[in-house]
Amino acid sequence: MRKLTALLLLGLCALLCAPALSAQAFLNAPLPKVELDGYAQTKAAKFEDYQGRAVLIEFFAHW
């Protein structure tokens, strides 16, 4: 019974740590080429236009 509990605990830890390890692969990776459509009479933007700056992207929905 102890072996089963230890095995289940180890499996749970592995499942919880897997997303953190895969996220590490994307750190310091270049962004893909994306062009954002303009909204409310603004021009389209590219991520290259904001290189070296902090950018906040807000996703929202109006129902």
Distance bins in CASP14 RR format, pairs under 12 A and 6 or more apart:
PFRMAT RR
TARGET T0000
AUTHOR 0000-0000-0000
RMODE 2
METHOD distances of the structure
MODEL  1
1 7 0 0 0 0 0 1 0 0 0 0 0
1 8 0 0 0 0 0 1 0 0 0 0 0
2 8 0 0 0 0 0 1 0 0 0 0 0
2 9 0 0 0 0 0 1 0 0 0 0 0
3 9 0 0 0 0 0 1 0 0 0 0 0
3 10 0 0 0 0 0 1 0 0 0 0 0
4 10 0 0 0 0 0 1 0 0 0 0 0
4 11 0 0 0 0 0 1 0 0 0 0 0
5 11 0 0 0 0 0 1 0 0 0 0 0
5 12 0 0 0 0 0 1 0 0 0 0 0
6 12 0 0 0 0 0 1 0 0 0 0 0
6 13 0 0 0 0 0 1 0 0 0 0 0
7 13 0 0 0 0 0 1 0 0 0 0 0
7 14 0 0 0 0 0 1 0 0 0 0 0
8 14 0 0 0 0 0 1 0 0 0 0 0
8 15 0 0 0 0 0 1 0 0 0 0 0
9 15 0 0 0 0 0 1 0 0 0 0 0
9 16 0 0 0 0 0 1 0 0 0 0 0
10 16 0 0 0 0 0 1 0 0 0 0 0
10 17 0 0 0 0 0 1 0 0 0 0 0
11 17 0 0 0 0 1 0 0 0 0 0 0
11 18 0 0 0 0 0 1 0 0 0 0 0
12 18 0 0 0 0 0 1 0 0 0 0 0
13 20 0 0 0 0 0 1 0 0 0 0 0
13 21 0 0 0 0 0 1 0 0 0 0 0
14 20 0 0 0 0 0 1 0 0 0 0 0
14 21 0 0 0 0 1 0 0 0 0 0 0
15 21 0 0 0 0 0 1 0 0 0 0 0
17 23 0 0 0 0 0 1 0 0 0 0 0
17 24 0 0 0 0 0 1 0 0 0 0 0
18 24 0 0 0 0 0 1 0 0 0 0 0
18 25 0 0 0 0 0 1 0 0 0 0 0
19 25 0 0 0 0 0 1 0 0 0 0 0
19 26 0 0 0 0 0 1 0 0 0 0 0
20 26 0 0 0 0 0 1 0 0 0 0 0
20 27 0 0 0 0 0 1 0 0 0 0 0
21 27 0 0 0 0 0 1 0 0 0 0 0
23 29 0 0 0 0 0 1 0 0 0 0 0
26 32 0 0 0 0 0 1 0 0 0 0 0
30 47 0 0 0 0 1 0 0 0 0 0 0
30 48 0 0 0 0 0 1 0 0 0 0 0
30 51 0 0 0 0 0 1 0 0 0 0 0
31 46 0 0 0 0 1 0 0 0 0 0 0
31 47 1 0 1 0 0 0 0 0 0 0 0
31 48 0 0 0 0 1 0 0 0 0 0 0
31 49 0 0 0 0 0 1 0 0 0 0 0
31 50 0 0 0 0 1 0 0 0 0 0 0
31 51 0 0 0 0 1 0 0 0 0 0 0
31 52 0 0 0 0 0 1 0 0 0 0 0
31 55 0 0 0 0 1 0 0 0 0 0 0
31 57 0 0 0 0 0 1 0 0 0 0 0
32 46 0 0 0 0 0 1 0 0 0 0 0
32 47 0 0 0 0 1 0 0 0 0 0 0
32 48 0 0 0 0 0 1 0 0 0 0 0
33 46 1 0 0 1 0 0 0 0 0 0 0
33 47 1 0 0 1 0 0 0 0 0 0 0
33 48 0 0 0 0 1 0 0 0 0 0 0
34 44 0 0 0 0 0 1 0 0 0 0 0
34 45 0 0 0 0 1 0 0 0 0 0 0
34 46 1 0 0 1 0 0 0 0 0 0 0
34 47 1 0 1 0 0 0 0 0 0 0 0
34 48 0 0 0 0 1 0 0 0 0 0 0
34 49 0 0 0 0 0 1 0 0 0 0 0
34 50 0 0 0 0 0 1 0 0 0 0 0
34 55 0 0 0 0 0 1 0 0 0 0 0
34 57 0 0 0 0 0 1 0 0 0 0 0
35 43 0 0 0 0 0 1 0 0 0 0 0
35 44 1 0 1 0 0 0 0 0 0 0 0
35 45 1 0 0 1 0 0 0 0 0 0 0
35 46 1 0 1 0 0 0 0 0 0 0 0
35 47 0 0 0 0 1 0 0 0 0 0 0
35 48 0 0 0 0 1 0 0 0 0 0 0
35 49 0 0 0 0 1 0 0 0 0 0 0
36 42 0 0 0 0 1 0 0 0 0 0 0
36 43 0 0 0 0 1 0 0 0 0 0 0
36 44 1 0 0 1 0 0 0 0 0 0 0
36 45 1 0 1 0 0 0 0 0 0 0 0
36 46 1 0 0 1 0 0 0 0 0 0 0
36 47 0 0 0 0 1 0 0 0 0 0 0
36 48 0 0 0 0 0 1 0 0 0 0 0
36 49 0 0 0 0 1 0 0 0 0 0 0
36 50 0 0 0 0 0 1 0 0 0 0 0
36 55 0 0 0 0 0 1 0 0 0 0 0
36 57 0 0 0 0 1 0 0 0 0 0 0
36 58 0 0 0 0 0 1 0 0 0 0 0
36 59 0 0 0 0 0 1 0 0 0 0 0
37 43 0 0 0 0 1 0 0 0 0 0 0
37 44 1 0 1 0 0 0 0 0 0 0 0
37 45 0 0 0 0 1 0 0 0 0 0 0
37 46 0 0 0 0 0 1 0 0 0 0 0
38 44 1 0 1 0 0 0 0 0 0 0 0
38 45 1 0 0 1 0 0 0 0 0 0 0
38 46 0 0 0 0 0 1 0 0 0 0 0
39 45 0 0 0 0 1 0 0 0 0 0 0
39 58 0 0 0 0 0 1 0 0 0 0 0
39 60 0 0 0 0 0 1 0 0 0 0 0
39 62 0 0 0 0 0 1 0 0 0 0 0
43 49 0 0 0 0 1 0 0 0 0 0 0
45 51 0 0 0 0 0 1 0 0 0 0 0
45 53 0 0 0 0 0 1 0 0 0 0 0
45 55 0 0 0 0 1 0 0 0 0 0 0
45 57 0 0 0 0 0 1 0 0 0 0 0
46 55 0 0 0 0 0 1 0 0 0 0 0
47 53 0 0 0 0 0 1 0 0 0 0 0
47 55 1 0 0 1 0 0 0 0 0 0 0
47 57 0 0 0 0 1 0 0 0 0 0 0
48 55 0 0 0 0 0 1 0 0 0 0 0
49 55 0 0 0 0 1 0 0 0 0 0 0
50 56 0 0 0 0 0 1 0 0 0 0 0
50 57 0 0 0 0 0 1 0 0 0 0 0
END
